[in-house]
Amino acid sequence: MKELRNPYDFDPDGDLVLVLTDQATPVGSPKQGSARMRRRSVRMVDIRCRVSSKHLSLVSPVFRAILQRQFKEATTLRSTGTAAIPLADDCLPAFIILLNIIHGHTRAVPRELSLDMLTEVAILVDKYDCLEVVEVYSDRWIDKFKEEEMQYVPGGLTKSLMQWLCIAWVFRKHEEFTMATMAATRSAAVGDLADGLPIPSSVLGQFYRKDSDVRPKLMLLTDTIETTRQQALSRVISKLQSVLETYQGNSPRCRRSDGRAPDCDAMAFGGLIKGFRPIGIYPWPVPPYKDLGFNSLEAEIRSIRLPTLCKIYSSGYGSSPSCEPDVKSSTKGLGLSGLNLDDFLGRGEETGEPAE
């Protein structure tokens, strides 16, 4: 009978040990009771993964730098032939998937992943810069989502949307990147939903920049979800301001000839303010419009019912479009169709050629 491989010995003759952590729950620990009792019953244990330093160096420039420069681990490896690297912050299940891929244990690689696990793998791929070795598998994992659900990328601002934006960015998936950025630019401000995900500030926007979380080469990118979102909302607000101003001039907009045209304009003006106030756009908001989302604002604007005197007393005047405020067109033609991934990638990155 063939001897089973230790699941943490990715290379039995490996010269390197990666020390990760995992939660261990002792036998007989309480499954019920207070959260404090359950926390006490969980302890962290070290998981030692034996790997090949040559395999890691070949696929990851990050590991290559650690193992070839004057780091303590590199010095120990050269002098003793073995070394250990602590990686306490990395997700153990995702790292096991990554190490199986790197060491050629293809049968041990899952054929499909949950969204949470796919995100964890994406975080590691970004951290250790090893897209090439994982790319075939990432295509398969993402295609599985396409097969099972038509709208696999959410249309609203949720944690799942930020996960898909992370996945699309890391795995260079153009279609998913456009879908995710379109949903994000049409939603409210991203806020802390993207915390901990390797999405460059150049994509999310200067308002949420966290320089410590972004690799320097990604800081050069300019177009942002947040900038696009704010610009679109500014244009909507500007158009609505123009509509309101047309009812404040000396010349009546209403064309009725019975002397009540100013009354009709006044009713339209008051109706506009009364419609704008409950949806949070009067008094006029200013950037960064943190609590405003384009999708919700568009729906609320379209639901506004604006009265005019001509509508109420339509006999002899009809419903003249000249005196009815046009607010629905304020959200048209803003180009919120998502961003192009190529605009954010360094020249030559897709082909492997050096960037200028």
KAJO-V410361 format. One record per residue. N is the residue number from 1. RES is the residue in one letter. SS is DSSP state (alpha for helix, beta for strand, coil for the rest). D_FIRST is the distance of its C-alpha to the first C-alpha in Angstrom with 1 decimal. Layout:
n = {N,N}
res = {RES,RES}
ss = {SS,SS}
d_first = {D_FIRST,D_FIRST}
This chain:
n = {1,2,3,4,5,6,7,8,9,10,11,12,13,14,15,16,17,18,19,20,21,22,23,24,25,26,27,28,29,30,31,32,33,34,35,36,37,38,39,40,41,42,43,44,45,46,47,48,49,50,51,52,53,54,55,56,57,58,59,60,61,62,63,64,65,66,67,68,69,70,71,72,73,74,75,76,77,78,79,80,81,82,83,84,85,86,87,88,89,90,91,92,93,94,95,96,97,98,99,100,101,102,103,104,105,106,107,108,109,110,111,112,113,114,115,116,117,118,119,120,121,122,123,124,125,126,127,128,129,130,131,132,133,134,135,136,137,138,139,140,141,142,143,144,145,146,147,148,149,150,151,152,153,154,155,156,157,158,159,160,161,162,163,164,165,166,167,168,169,170,171,172,173,174,175,176,177,178,179,180,181,182,183,184,185,186,187,188,189,190,191,192,193,194,195,196,197,198,199,200,201,202,203,204,205,206,207,208,209,210,211,212,213,214,215,216,217,218,219,220,221,222,223,224,225,226,227,228,229,230,231,232,233,234,235,236,237,238,239,240,241,242,243,244,245,246,247,248,249,250,251,252,253,254,255,256,257,258,259,260,261,262,263,264,265,266,267,268,269,270,271,272,273,274,275,276,277,278,279,280,281,282,283,284,285,286,287,288,289,290,291,292,293,294,295,296,297,298,299,300,301,302,303,304,305,306,307,308,309,310,311,312,313,314,315,316,317,318,319,320,321,322,323,324,325,326,327,328,329,330,331,332,333,334,335,336,337,338,339,340,341,342,343,344,345,346,347,348,349,350,351,352,353,354,355,356}
res = {M,K,E,L,R,N,P,Y,D,F,D,P,D,G,D,L,V,L,V,L,T,D,Q,A,T,P,V,G,S,P,K,Q,G,S,A,R,M,R,R,R,S,V,R,M,V,D,I,R,C,R,V,S,S,K,H,L,S,L,V,S,P,V,F,R,A,I,L,Q,R,Q,F,K,E,A,T,T,L,R,S,T,G,T,A,A,I,P,L,A,D,D,C,L,P,A,F,I,I,L,L,N,I,I,H,G,H,T,R,A,V,P,R,E,L,S,L,D,M,L,T,E,V,A,I,L,V,D,K,Y,D,C,L,E,V,V,E,V,Y,S,D,R,W,I,D,K,F,K,E,E,E,M,Q,Y,V,P,G,G,L,T,K,S,L,M,Q,W,L,C,I,A,W,V,F,R,K,H,E,E,F,T,M,A,T,M,A,A,T,R,S,A,A,V,G,D,L,A,D,G,L,P,I,P,S,S,V,L,G,Q,F,Y,R,K,D,S,D,V,R,P,K,L,M,L,L,T,D,T,I,E,T,T,R,Q,Q,A,L,S,R,V,I,S,K,L,Q,S,V,L,E,T,Y,Q,G,N,S,P,R,C,R,R,S,D,G,R,A,P,D,C,D,A,M,A,F,G,G,L,I,K,G,F,R,P,I,G,I,Y,P,W,P,V,P,P,Y,K,D,L,G,F,N,S,L,E,A,E,I,R,S,I,R,L,P,T,L,C,K,I,Y,S,S,G,Y,G,S,S,P,S,C,E,P,D,V,K,S,S,T,K,G,L,G,L,S,G,L,N,L,D,D,F,L,G,R,G,E,E,T,G,E,P,A,E}
ss = {coil,coil,coil,coil,coil,coil,coil,coil,beta,coil,coil,coil,coil,coil,coil,beta,beta,beta,beta,beta,beta,beta,beta,beta,beta,coil,coil,coil,coil,coil,coil,coil,coil,coil,alpha,alpha,alpha,alpha,alpha,alpha,coil,beta,beta,beta,beta,beta,beta,beta,beta,beta,beta,coil,alpha,alpha,alpha,alpha,alpha,alpha,alpha,coil,alpha,alpha,alpha,alpha,alpha,alpha,alpha,alpha,coil,coil,coil,alpha,alpha,alpha,alpha,alpha,alpha,alpha,alpha,alpha,coil,coil,beta,beta,beta,beta,coil,coil,coil,coil,coil,alpha,alpha,alpha,alpha,alpha,alpha,alpha,alpha,alpha,alpha,alpha,coil,coil,coil,alpha,alpha,alpha,coil,coil,coil,coil,coil,coil,alpha,alpha,alpha,alpha,alpha,alpha,alpha,alpha,alpha,alpha,alpha,alpha,alpha,alpha,coil,coil,alpha,alpha,alpha,alpha,alpha,alpha,alpha,alpha,alpha,alpha,alpha,alpha,alpha,alpha,alpha,alpha,alpha,alpha,coil,coil,coil,coil,coil,coil,coil,coil,coil,coil,alpha,alpha,alpha,alpha,alpha,alpha,alpha,alpha,alpha,alpha,alpha,alpha,coil,coil,coil,alpha,alpha,alpha,alpha,alpha,alpha,alpha,alpha,alpha,alpha,alpha,alpha,coil,coil,coil,coil,coil,alpha,alpha,alpha,alpha,coil,coil,coil,coil,coil,coil,alpha,alpha,alpha,alpha,coil,alpha,alpha,alpha,coil,coil,alpha,alpha,alpha,coil,coil,alpha,alpha,alpha,alpha,alpha,coil,coil,coil,coil,alpha,alpha,alpha,alpha,alpha,alpha,alpha,alpha,alpha,alpha,alpha,alpha,alpha,alpha,alpha,alpha,alpha,alpha,alpha,alpha,alpha,coil,coil,coil,coil,coil,coil,coil,coil,coil,coil,coil,coil,coil,coil,coil,alpha,alpha,alpha,alpha,alpha,alpha,alpha,alpha,alpha,alpha,alpha,alpha,alpha,alpha,alpha,alpha,alpha,coil,coil,coil,coil,coil,coil,coil,coil,coil,coil,coil,coil,coil,coil,coil,coil,alpha,alpha,alpha,alpha,alpha,alpha,alpha,alpha,alpha,coil,coil,coil,coil,coil,coil,alpha,alpha,alpha,alpha,coil,coil,coil,coil,coil,coil,coil,coil,coil,coil,coil,coil,coil,coil,coil,alpha,alpha,alpha,alpha,coil,coil,coil,coil,coil,coil,coil,coil,coil,alpha,alpha,alpha,alpha,coil,coil,coil,coil,coil,coil,coil,coil,coil,coil,coil,coil}
d_first = {0.0,3.8,6.3,8.9,12.3,15.3,17.5,20.4,19.1,20.1,20.2,18.4,21.2,23.8,27.3,28.5,27.9,29.4,30.4,30.8,31.9,30.8,32.3,30.9,32.4,32.3,31.4,34.6,36.4,39.2,38.4,42.1,45.2,46.8,45.3,46.2,44.1,41.1,41.5,41.7,38.3,36.5,35.7,34.4,31.4,30.3,27.0,26.1,24.5,23.5,24.7,26.1,29.9,30.2,28.5,30.7,33.8,33.3,33.3,35.5,39.0,39.1,36.1,37.4,40.7,39.2,37.2,39.8,43.1,44.5,42.5,41.4,37.7,38.4,40.3,37.6,34.9,37.2,38.2,34.9,32.2,30.8,32.5,32.2,33.9,34.8,34.8,35.8,37.7,34.9,33.0,29.4,27.8,29.8,28.9,25.1,25.7,27.8,25.4,22.5,25.1,26.4,23.0,21.9,19.2,20.9,18.5,19.0,22.8,24.5,26.4,29.3,30.9,33.6,36.9,36.6,33.2,34.4,37.4,35.4,33.5,36.9,38.3,35.5,35.9,39.6,39.4,37.1,38.7,35.5,36.4,35.4,31.7,31.7,34.3,32.2,30.3,33.6,35.2,32.5,32.8,36.6,36.7,34.8,37.7,40.1,38.5,38.6,42.0,45.2,46.6,43.6,45.7,48.1,51.8,53.0,52.7,49.6,46.7,44.6,47.1,46.8,43.1,43.4,46.0,43.6,40.8,43.3,44.6,41.4,39.7,43.0,43.2,46.8,47.2,45.7,47.8,51.0,50.2,49.4,52.5,54.7,53.8,54.2,57.6,58.8,57.8,59.1,58.4,54.8,55.4,52.4,49.9,48.6,48.2,45.0,44.2,44.5,47.4,50.1,53.5,54.9,53.3,54.1,57.5,59.6,60.4,56.9,56.2,54.0,54.0,51.3,48.8,49.5,48.4,51.7,51.2,51.1,54.4,56.4,55.9,59.0,58.7,57.5,56.7,59.1,61.9,61.6,61.6,64.7,66.5,66.0,67.2,70.2,71.2,71.1,73.2,75.6,76.1,76.7,79.2,81.0,81.2,82.7,85.2,86.7,88.1,89.7,92.1,95.8,95.5,94.1,91.1,92.1,94.7,96.6,100.3,101.5,101.3,98.1,95.8,95.4,94.4,91.7,90.3,90.4,88.5,85.8,85.7,85.2,82.6,80.6,80.6,79.9,76.9,75.6,75.9,73.3,70.6,71.0,72.8,76.3,77.5,75.8,72.5,71.7,68.5,65.7,65.9,63.1,63.4,64.1,61.7,62.9,61.3,62.8,66.1,66.4,65.9,68.4,71.0,70.7,71.3,74.5,77.6,80.7,84.1,87.3,90.8,90.8,87.8,89.6,92.9,91.8,94.9,96.8,94.2,90.8,87.7,88.4,85.4,87.6,87.7,84.2,81.8,79.0,76.1,73.3,73.5,72.8,69.0,69.0,68.2,66.4,63.5,60.7,58.1,55.4,54.8,53.5,50.4,51.7,54.7,52.6,50.3,51.4,52.6,49.8,47.0,45.7,45.8,44.7,48.2,49.9,52.4,56.0}
